[in-house]
Amino acid sequence: MAPRAVIFGLSGVLLRPGLQHFLSACERDWNLPRGFLEAALDSGGSQSPRSRALRGQISLSQVGIRSRPRDPLRGLGSAPALGIRSGVWDPLRGLGSLSTPTGFLTAVVANWWLDDTAGRSRTAELLQELRRTFHLVLESCRVGAAKPHPDIYSRALKELGVQPQEVIFLDCCEQDLGPARAMGMVAVLVRDTGSALRDLQRITGIQLPGRDVALPAAVEPHEVAHGYVQIRPGVRFHFAELGQGPAIVLCHGFPDCWLAWRFQLAALAGSGFRVLALEMKGFGESSAPPDVSEYSQERICQGLPQVVLIGHDWGGAMAWNVALFYPERLRAVASLNTPFRPAQPDSDPLEQLRRIPNFDYQLYFQRPWIPHPPGGLLVGLPEDPPGSRLLPPPALDYYVRQFRTSGFRGPLNWYRNVRENWSWALSARGRTIALPALLVTAGKDPVLRPRLSHGMETWVPKLQRRHLEECGHWTQLERPAELNRILLEWLRELPPEPLPGNSKL
């Protein structure tokens, strides 16, 4: 018979690493003997904590590992670390973009548990994505049988409506492949997920991306509400808004606009937040006063309500300054690429820029008569540069319209307040930022390099760090799926809101 269905194991195939590798890593971290955790979880045979949890007889929080008074595991309690948590399990990137030939069926058969731990929202998110993607998701804890028991294989065949000879079964555990092979399925041992998926695509036409990242949903300008907020007479901000719930304000950098957050708006709004992507002063449809002093950080930071503030590039600098000078307005603060450094009273800020070659463009922007003639900073670049995957034609056209509206004088004025910003920052040089904070660094950013953030914890004691090594300056566009995951994990860990959830912005 020709294959009609593919069944995937979960742990070690679509979700990495496998449980055995994870337990081995825990043993190394906790200085436990090799095999100790697996032996403890399996102690008792069919009535062991792991076996009972996988059959759904107990929940994950009940998976206690019994320890004698002198056992090295004593004091570790139950096993919440088995839940889906940041940095522990890595779902296959692009999981939601499975491409299946017409008539082919796909399923996941997983040895899984009822997760009632603190990390259960991540488990729910993963299972929801699996159910959206595969025709069938069979969890051992919900059917009362776990691999390698034949009942769970028979249940999968019955629900898919296929014969064993019509099925390809992929798993990372030889023991779990045995019953599938005995029933007549084509059993494939997965040692390397990427290679296995390439072979699967060649044989069946089913395409599930390996290490490549599928782009998350992006909003279009017409798919969000647009509004304006006046921060004082004659000066207003344009913003794009989506969702309901606790307020998050997103602040872009240079040269950019609110659409830089198009991949984050849908993800954050879909997770229960009201998301407002600001168009910063001088950009797009926001006010662009001609006076350079209007673009000082002191002026820029005025007028924001009680929100979670997330910024990139100049938006990140603004976010740190709001946290420093107006902490009562923020629930938490996050910055992409841009670190926080307190002003140094004995060092001229322009001289500091001159000592850093990668910041020479900022010195160029200090001279208001140079960037404006045709060409300017673009001299020497191709007349017709190739397109960028970061800005497909519709997005590029929108950017062009926004900058035709605002011009570049306003955006460049952000760079022309170096000494004014330094003087203002000096007034707070003894303060720390006590709010919950997040910094996401990018390994390939040529300007805002991760090393610039060394020692930030001195001034931001509640700082959490995340790092994307294969990422340049445009983090929201280059690694949107990973960034969304980082932001949502951090947001879910924030303490409850002290004030009502909806901002008045």
N, C-alpha and C positions, 0 to 999 in steps of 0.2 A: 504493500500500500504506500501511496505517496504521503509525505508528511502534511498534516493539516493543522497541527498545533505545536507550540513550543511552551514548555513549562520551565520557569526559572526558579532556582533557589534564591533566597534573599541574602542571608549573611554570607559574605565572602564572594558574592556574585554581583548583585545590585547594590549591596550595602557593604562597605569595607571599613576596617579589616574584618575577617571572619572572627567569630567569638573566641576561638582558640588563640588566635594571634593577639586579640585584645586582652585576654586573661594573662597571657605571657608578658605583655607589656606592663600590666598592673603588678605582676610579681616582681618584675625588675624595678619598678618605681618604689615598691614597698619593701624591697630587700627580702622577699619571700623565697623559699625553695622552689625550684622549677617544678611545675605541675601541681603545686599546693592548692591553688584556687580551684582548678578543674576537679581535683580529687575531692575537695570539700563540697563543691556544688553537686557532685555525683555520688556522694556518700549516701548509701541506702538503696542503691540500685533503682528499681522502678519507683520507689517511694522517696527518692532523693529530692532535695529542694528544686533542682533544675527540672527533673522529670515531672514533678507535680505542677510546677509553674507552666511548663510547656503544654500540659494537658488542660490548663485552666482551672486546676483544683485550688490553687492559691494565687494571689496576685504578686507582682514584683516586689512590693514593699514587705511581703511576708517571707521573701527568700532570705532567711537568716542563715548564716554559716556558723554552725555550732563550734565553739572553741573551748578548749580546756584552759584552766587558769594561766598556764605558761605559754599558750599558743601565741605565735607572732601575730595572728590575725585578731587577737582579742582587742576589743575597743573599736574595731572598724564597723561594727553593727551589721545591718542588713546590706543589701547589694544595690543601692540606688545608682551606682556607677554603671550598671548594665543598661540604664535607660539611654535614650537618644539625647546626647548632649553635645554642645559645641566642642569640636576638637577631638571627640571620641570616635564617633561613627561618621563616615563620609558617604552619603548617598551618591550613586553614580551621577555625574554631572550631565545635565540634559535629559534626566530621567523622563520628564513629561513630554518629550518630543519623539516618542516611539513611532516609527513608520512601518505599517504592516500591510502586506499585499492583500488584496480583496479575497475574502474567504478564509484567511488564516486566523487562528485563534491564539491568544497569548494568555498565560496565567503565571501567578506567583504562588508557590507553595512554601510557606515559611514556618519554621519552628519559632514560635513567638509567644509572648507572655502578655498578660493583662497589666498594663503599665499604669500604676496609680502613684508614681513617684513625682517629685517636684519637676522633673523634666518631661512630663507626659504630653505637654503641648507640642513638643518636637516629634514625639511618636505619632500623635494625631495628624500632624502636618505631613509626615512621611506616608502614613497609610492612606490619607486622603489623596495624595498625589498618585500613589500606586493604583488606587481604585479608579481614578480618572483615566489612567493610562492602559491598564490591562483589563481583559474581559473578565478575569476571575482572580481574586486574591483570597487565598485560603490560609487562615491562621490556625496553627495547631491548638491554641488555647480556646478557640471557638468551636472546634469540631471534636475535641476530646481525644485526639490522637496525634502523635508527633512522628516525624521521620526518625528512624526507618520503618515504622510500623506500616504494614501494607494498607491499613484502612484509609490513611490520608491520601495515598495514591489513587485508590479506588474511588474515593470521594471526588477527587479532581477530575478523573476520567468521566464519571457520571455527570458532573455538572457541566463539563465542556461538551458532552455528547459525542465523544470520540473513542476509537479503539486504541489499545496500547501501541499497536504497530503504526499508528498515525501520529505519534508524539515523539518529539525530541526533548529530552530532559537534561537541563544543565545544572550542575551543582558542584560545589568545591570540596565536597566530602565523599570519598569513595564508598563509605558505609551507607550513605543515603542514596547512592546510585544503584546499589545492589538490587533492592526490590523493584526498581523501575526497569532494570535490565532483565530481571527474571520474568517480569510481566510481558516483555516484548518491546519496550520502548527503546529508542536509540539514546543511550546514556553517554553524556559528554562530561568528562572531568575538567572543571575550570581551574586552571592554575594561574592564568593571566587573563583578566577580564577582557582587555582590549583585543587580544588575539582571538579569544573565543567568540566575541561579537563579530569580528571581521569574518571568521569562518561561517558563522551563522548567517550573516548577510549574503555571503557567496552561495550558500546552499539553498536558502529559503527566500531571500529578498527582504527579510525583516531587518530593519535598520534601527539600532539603538546606539546613540553616540557614546563613545568611550570616554576619553579624557577631555574631549571638546565640550565647550560650554554652550548650551542652547540659550539664546537670548530670552529673558523674561518678557512679559507683555509690556509694550510701550504705549503711552497715551499719545493721541494726536491733539493739536491745539483745540479742535472743535469738540473734543470729548470731555473737556473739563470746564468747570465754571470759571469765569474771569471776573475779577473785581478790582477795586481801587480803594486804598485807605489813605486818608489825608493825615500826615503826621504833624503838620503845622500849616498855616496859611500859605498857599502857593506851592507846597511840596507834597507830592503823593507817590505812593508805591502802587505799581501794578502787580497783581498776583494771580496765579492759577490755583484752583482749589478742587479737592476731590476727597470724598469720604466723610464719615461722622465719627466722633469720639474725641479722646484727648488730642490736643493740638500739637502738631509738629510743623515747624517752619524750616524750610530749606533755602539756603542762601548760596548762590553761585559765585564764581570768580570771574577772572578776565582771560580772554575776551569771550563772554558767554552770555546766556540768557536763561530764563526759567526752564526752557525745554531741555537743559542739561540733565534735569531730574526726571526725564520722561519714563525711564525704566523703574524708578523708585516710587513714583506717584501711585501707580496701580498696586504695587506690592504692599506698600504701607497702608493705603486706604483699604485694601482688601483684608487687612489684618486688624481692622478696628480702630484706625486713627483718622483724624481729620488732618489732611496734609495741605499745606499752603506753600507753594513754591514762589518765592518773591522774585521779582525782577528788580535788581538793585538800583540804587539811585544813579542816574546818568545812562542807564541801559534801556533799550526798547521803549516801552510805553510808560515807564516811570519818569518822574520829573528829572530834568537835566539842567539844574541851575548853572549859569555861566561862571559864578564865583568859585574859584578853586577851594576856598575855605569850607564850602558846603560839603566837601568830600573828605573832610577830616574824620578820623574814627570817632571822635567825640560826637560830631553831628550825626554820623551814620548810625550810631548805636541808640540814639534816642527814639522812643516811640514804639518799642516792641512790647507785647503783652506777656503774660505768664505761659510759657510754652517749653517744649523741648526744641532746642535750636541746633541745627546741623548745617555746617558750612563746608565749602570747598574752596581752596585757594584764598582769594581775598575774603570770601564768605567765611572761611575758617578763621581768619584773623579777626573778623568782626565778631564771630561767635565767642572766641576767647575773651575779647574785650567786654562784651555784654556780660559774660560770666564774672569778670573781674570788677566791673563798675556797677552793674545792675543785677546782682544775684537774685534779688527778690522777684525778678521777672521770669526766671528760668526754673524749670523743673530739673533739667539736665542739659549738658552741652556735649556736642561731638564735632570733630573736625576731620576732614579727609585731607591727608598730605601735609597740612599746615600745622607746625608745632607751635607751642606757646613758649616764649622766652621773655622774661621781664626786662624792662629797659635798664641799660647800664649808664649811670650818671657821668662816668668818666670817659665815655667813648662817643664821639660824634657819629650819628647814625649814617650820614652820607659817606664818611670815611670807612665805616664798617662795610658798606656796600662795595666800595672800591676794592676792598681786600678780598672779595669773593667773586671770582671771574664769572660764575654762572649768573650773577645778578647784574651784569653790566647793562642789560637791556633796561633795568629800572633807572639807571643813571641817564640813559638815552631819553627816557620818557620825562625826565625832569625839565627838559628844554622845550617849552611849549611851541616854539616855532619850527621844530625839526620834523616831528612825526606827521604833520598835516599835509605837506606837499605830496602830490602823486608819487607813489613808490615808497618813499620813506624807509621803514624797516624791511620792506619786501624787496629792496634792490638786490639783484642777483638771483632771485628765485625764478623758476620757469614761468613763462607767460601763461601757459595752460597746464597747471599742475594736475597730476592724476587725482582721481577721487579718493576719498577716505572711507573705509568701512565704518568708521565711527559716526559719520554723518552721511547717511543715504540722501539721495537728491531731494526728497520732500523736506527733510529736516534742514538740509543746507539752504534750501530756498527760504524757509522760515527765518533762519538766522540772517540771511541777506536782507530780508524785509525789515527785521527788527533793527539792524544796524543802519539801514537807510533812514529809519525813523529817528534814531538817536544820534547818529554820527559817532565819532570816536573821542571827541573832546571830553565829554562827561566821563566815559570809562577810564580814559587816561588820567583824569584829574585825581583818581584814587592814588596814583603814584606820586602826586605832587604835594603831598602833605607829610613827607618823611619827618621833618624836624617838628612839625606841629604834633604829629602822632607820638613822637618820642617824648616831647615835653609833657603831654597829657599822661602818657604811661608812667612817667617818672613819679607822678603824684600817687601812684599805687604800688610802688616798687617793693614795699614791705608786706603786701597782701599775698594770700594764697587763694586759689579757687577751690572751695570746699564742696562744690556740687559733684554729683556723679558725672563722670566724664569719660569720653571715648576718643582715642586717636587711632585712625587707620592710616598706616604708612604704606608706601608703594616702592618696591625695590628698584624700579627702573625710572623713577622720576628724576630727571636730570637737574632739577632746580631744588625742589623741596625734598632733599634726600633724608632718609630715615635717621642718619647720624645727627641731624640737626635737633632731633628730639631727645637726645641723651640727657638724662637727669631731670626730665620734666616732672617726675614724681615729687621732687622737692617743692614745687610750686602748685602741683595739682595732685594732692595725696590720694584722691579716689580715682585716679586715672586707670582705665583699662586700655590695653593695647591689642590691636589686631594688625597683621601684616600680610600684604599681597605681594609676593616676590615678583611674579611675572606680570607687573602692571606699571604703566607709566604715569604721567601726570593726570590724565583724564579718567579718574577712577570710576566714576559713575557710568561711563560709556565703555571703558575697556573691560571691566569685570563686574557687570551689573548683577549677575546672579549671585556671585560670592558676596558682593557688597550688601545686597538685600538680605541675605542670610545673616551676615554679621550685624546689621542694624536691627533686625527683628529680634535676634537673640538678646542683644543688649537692651533694647526697649522693654522686652518682657521681664527682664531682671530688675528693672527700676523699682524703687519703693512706690507704694500707692500714692496717688496724687493728693497733695495737701489741699488743693483748691478744686472747684468744679472743673470738669474736663474740657468744656468748650471755651476756646479763646474768644475774645470780643473783636478780634481782627476781622 
